[in-house]
Amino acid sequence: MKAAPVTRTVVTLISFLLVPGTVLASSPTDWIRGTLGDVKTALAEHGSDGKSSQEKFIQMSRLVAELFDFPELARLSLGPHWQQRSPQERKEFVTLFGKLIARSHFMKIPTKAKAEQRYVGERIEGDRAVVQAVVMAEDNEIPVDYALVRYNGTWKIYDLGIDGMRLSEIYRSQFNKVISAGSYDDLVRRMQIKLQEFTVEAGAEK
């Protein structure tokens, strides 16, 4: 699937959001501030440890899986098509979706990308929360909302709102077009092909 311009914009902005953080803390805002930097730090370390791109991808996938609630993001991204999937299909889709996000968004983050991020508020409702921030990138102030869910005392990201666009809505639009023009199986095949392309690229980088 070819990335649309708006998708590329979001992917680029995500790279600016992953600025070094501080220590892990219990509030949603402190969790965001203290853990997103782990991804960028890991990328910087993996860039100099002599490991292959595939090994780095496996490690990065594990780290990203700790930060994101992929089942929920996958459910939101598939929209009404999620209900039509069997438990096994859902499990397989979540795994494939998570690998694609780790590869397409996080393996290509420039380790020196910098941006100032201000936290301007948070809302907590039970085990869900939204952390509101403003990112200064290329002389623009961009509002960012981190949608979080709490599991076993820690938080996970299940969606991102960037300048009024939700990551799940962007994917939902793309997925729905493919399914409407063909079928769910067509979507899975396209995602598998894209992941294979990433794997070939990783092999070429060894």
C-alpha positions as CSV (number, residue, x, y, z in Angstrom):
1,M,0.0,0.0,0.0
2,K,1.5,3.3,-1.0
3,A,1.5,5.9,1.8
4,A,-0.7,8.9,1.2
5,P,0.8,12.4,1.8
6,V,-1.1,12.9,5.0
7,T,0.2,9.5,6.3
8,R,3.7,10.5,5.5
9,T,3.2,13.7,7.4
10,V,2.1,11.9,10.4
11,V,5.0,9.4,10.2
12,T,7.4,12.3,10.0
13,L,5.9,14.0,13.0
14,I,6.0,10.8,15.0
15,S,9.8,10.9,14.7
16,F,9.8,14.3,16.3
17,L,7.6,13.1,19.2
18,L,10.2,10.5,20.3
19,V,12.4,12.9,22.2
20,P,14.5,11.7,25.2
21,G,12.4,11.4,28.4
22,T,13.0,11.2,32.1
23,V,12.1,8.5,34.6
24,L,9.0,6.3,34.5
25,A,6.2,7.7,36.7
26,S,2.6,6.9,37.4
27,S,0.7,9.8,35.9
28,P,-0.2,9.6,32.1
29,T,1.8,12.7,31.3
30,D,4.9,11.6,33.2
31,W,4.6,8.2,31.5
32,I,4.6,9.8,28.1
33,R,7.5,12.1,29.1
34,G,9.5,9.3,30.5
35,T,9.0,6.4,28.1
36,L,8.8,7.7,24.5
37,G,12.5,8.5,24.6
38,D,13.2,4.7,25.0
39,V,12.5,4.1,21.4
40,K,14.9,6.8,20.1
41,T,17.6,5.7,22.6
42,A,17.2,2.1,21.5
43,L,17.5,3.1,17.8
44,A,20.7,5.1,18.6
45,E,22.2,2.2,20.4
46,H,21.3,-0.4,17.8
47,G,22.8,1.8,15.1
48,S,26.3,1.2,16.6
49,D,26.1,-2.3,17.9
50,G,26.9,-4.2,14.7
51,K,23.7,-6.1,14.6
52,S,21.8,-6.8,11.3
53,S,18.8,-4.7,10.4
54,Q,16.6,-7.8,11.0
55,E,17.9,-8.3,14.5
56,K,17.4,-4.6,15.2
57,F,13.8,-4.9,13.9
58,I,13.1,-7.8,16.2
59,Q,14.3,-5.8,19.2
60,M,12.5,-2.7,18.1
61,S,9.2,-4.7,17.6
62,R,9.5,-5.9,21.2
63,L,10.0,-2.4,22.6
64,V,7.2,-0.9,20.5
65,A,4.9,-3.7,21.6
66,E,5.5,-2.6,25.2
67,L,4.5,0.9,24.4
68,F,1.4,0.4,22.2
69,D,-1.9,-1.4,22.6
70,F,-1.9,-2.9,19.1
71,P,-5.1,-4.9,19.6
72,E,-7.0,-1.8,20.3
73,L,-5.3,0.3,17.6
74,A,-6.0,-2.6,15.1
75,R,-9.7,-2.7,16.2
76,L,-10.1,1.0,15.7
77,S,-8.3,0.9,12.4
78,L,-10.3,-1.9,10.9
79,G,-13.6,-0.2,12.1
80,P,-16.7,-2.3,11.3
81,H,-14.6,-4.9,9.5
82,W,-13.2,-6.0,12.9
83,Q,-16.5,-7.4,14.0
84,Q,-16.6,-9.6,10.9
85,R,-13.2,-11.3,11.7
86,S,-12.8,-14.5,13.6
87,P,-10.7,-14.6,16.8
88,Q,-7.9,-16.2,14.8
89,E,-8.1,-13.6,12.0
90,R,-8.0,-10.8,14.6
91,K,-4.9,-12.3,16.3
92,E,-3.1,-12.7,12.9
93,F,-4.1,-9.1,11.9
94,V,-2.9,-7.6,15.1
95,T,0.5,-9.3,14.7
96,L,0.9,-8.2,11.1
97,F,-0.3,-4.7,11.8
98,G,2.1,-4.3,14.8
99,K,5.1,-5.5,12.7
100,L,4.2,-3.0,9.9
101,I,3.9,-0.1,12.3
102,A,7.2,-1.0,14.0
103,R,9.0,-1.3,10.6
104,S,7.4,1.7,8.8
105,H,7.3,4.2,11.6
106,F,10.0,3.5,14.0
107,M,12.9,1.8,12.1
108,K,13.3,4.9,9.9
109,I,13.3,7.5,12.7
110,P,16.4,9.7,12.4
111,T,18.1,9.5,15.8
112,K,19.0,13.2,15.8
113,A,15.5,14.4,15.1
114,K,14.6,17.0,17.7
115,A,11.6,19.1,18.6
116,E,10.3,20.9,21.7
117,Q,7.2,19.3,23.2
118,R,5.0,21.1,25.8
119,Y,2.5,19.2,27.8
120,V,-0.6,21.3,28.3
121,G,-3.2,19.0,30.0
122,E,-4.5,15.5,30.7
123,R,-7.8,13.9,31.2
124,I,-8.3,10.6,33.1
125,E,-11.5,8.6,33.0
126,G,-11.1,5.2,34.8
127,D,-8.4,3.2,32.9
128,R,-8.4,5.6,30.0
129,A,-6.6,8.9,29.6
130,V,-5.7,11.6,27.0
131,V,-2.4,13.5,27.3
132,Q,-2.5,16.8,25.4
133,A,0.7,18.3,24.1
134,V,2.0,20.9,21.7
135,V,5.0,20.1,19.5
136,M,7.2,22.8,18.0
137,A,8.4,21.4,14.6
138,E,9.7,23.5,11.8
139,D,8.4,26.7,13.4
140,N,4.9,25.3,13.7
141,E,2.9,24.5,16.8
142,I,1.2,21.2,16.3
143,P,-1.4,19.9,18.8
144,V,-0.9,16.2,19.7
145,D,-3.2,14.0,21.8
146,Y,-1.9,10.7,23.2
147,A,-4.8,8.3,23.9
148,L,-3.8,5.9,26.6
149,V,-5.2,2.8,28.3
150,R,-3.9,1.4,31.6
151,Y,-3.0,-2.3,32.0
152,N,-1.6,-3.8,35.2
153,G,-0.6,-0.4,36.6
154,T,1.1,1.0,33.5
155,W,-0.1,2.9,30.5
156,K,-0.1,2.0,26.8
157,I,-0.7,4.1,23.7
158,Y,-3.7,3.0,21.7
159,D,-4.1,6.0,19.4
160,L,-2.5,9.3,18.4
161,G,-4.2,12.5,17.5
162,I,-2.0,14.8,15.4
163,D,-3.3,18.3,14.4
164,G,-6.8,16.9,14.3
165,M,-6.0,13.7,12.5
166,R,-6.2,10.3,14.4
167,L,-3.7,7.6,13.4
168,S,-6.5,5.0,13.6
169,E,-8.7,7.1,11.3
170,I,-6.0,7.4,8.7
171,Y,-5.5,3.7,8.6
172,R,-9.2,3.0,8.7
173,S,-9.7,5.1,5.5
174,Q,-6.9,3.2,3.7
175,F,-8.0,-0.2,4.9
176,N,-11.7,0.5,4.0
177,K,-10.8,1.5,0.5
178,V,-8.9,-1.7,-0.1
179,I,-11.6,-3.9,1.4
180,S,-14.4,-2.1,-0.4
181,A,-12.6,-2.5,-3.7
182,G,-11.7,-6.1,-3.1
183,S,-11.9,-8.0,0.2
184,Y,-10.3,-8.4,3.6
185,D,-8.0,-11.1,2.2
186,D,-6.8,-8.5,-0.3
187,L,-5.9,-6.2,2.5
188,V,-3.9,-8.9,4.3
189,R,-2.1,-9.8,1.2
190,R,-1.1,-6.2,0.6
191,M,0.1,-5.9,4.1
192,Q,2.1,-9.1,3.9
193,I,3.7,-7.9,0.6
194,K,4.7,-4.6,2.2
195,L,6.2,-6.4,5.2
196,Q,8.2,-8.6,2.8
197,E,9.5,-5.5,1.0
198,F,10.7,-4.2,4.3
199,T,12.4,-7.5,5.0
200,V,14.2,-7.4,1.6
201,E,15.3,-3.8,2.4
202,A,16.6,-5.0,5.8
203,G,18.6,-7.8,4.1
204,A,20.1,-5.3,1.7
205,E,21.3,-3.2,4.6
206,K,23.3,-6.0,6.3
